Amino acid sequence: MAKKNSVLLTQVIGKGTFEVDSISDRDAAIVKLLSTSGIAHGVKLRLREPQAEGVYAVSIGGSAQVLHLSREAADTIRVHPSH
């Protein structure tokens, strides 16, 4: 169950570090894509500046590698600020 202070990744304004609270399972293909990319409950994501409209650039943990997520994929991820 998602925490009350979590929001969809698509609702986050600006850059920052967040922890994945939950991932919707409504689209099996997106769940598989996120899983194989290393995005799962409890993982820390750094949201970076997007390079294109509707694309969400994230890094997992301390990695410098940038993953580009579609709006549809980002809209399945709930996050809360990482402390």
N, C-alpha and C positions, 0 to 999 in steps of 0.2 A: 504494500500500500504506500502511495506517495505521501511524503511529508507535506504538511499544510503550507510551508514556505517555499515549496519547489514550484518552478515555472517551466513552461516549455522552452527549449533552447531557442526557438524562433521568437520568443518574447523578451529575450535578454537584449538589453541595449548597451552597446559598447563592448570593450574587451574585458577579459578577466579570467580568473580560475574558478571552476565550478566542479562540483561532484555530481556524478550521475546518480539520481535518486531512483529512477525507473525508466523502462523502455516499453512502450506499447507493443503488444503482440498482434495488432490488427493486420499487419502485412508481413507474412512469413519471409518474403524476399528481403525486405528491409531489415528485419531482425537478423537474418543470416549475414547480410552485408555488414551490419554494425558489429556483430559477434566476431566475424573473421577479421575485422579491422581493429579489434581489441576494445571496443566500446561496450561496456557492461555496467551493471549496478555497482556503485562504489568507486568506479574509475574516476580519476581527476582529469578534467578536460580544460585546456586553455583555449578560450575563444579569441581568435585573432581577427585582424581586419579582413573583411571579405575582398576577394579580387574581382567579383562580378555580382550583379544583382541576383538575389535568390540562392546564392551559394554561401555556405557557412564553413569557414576555415577554422579547424581545430587541431590541437596537438594533444596527444595523450601523455599524461604525467609530465615528466621533464624532457620528453623527446623533442627534438628540433624538427622532426618530420611533420609536415602539414598534410592533413587529410581534408578533402573538400567534400562536404555533404550537401546534397540537394535539400531544398526546402521541405520536401516530403519526408526525407530521412530525419532531418533536424526536428520536424514537428512530432516525432515519436519519442523524443528524448526529454525527460523531465530532469532538471538540475536544481541545485541549491548552491549558494555561495560556499566556497571552500575556505576553511579557516586555518 
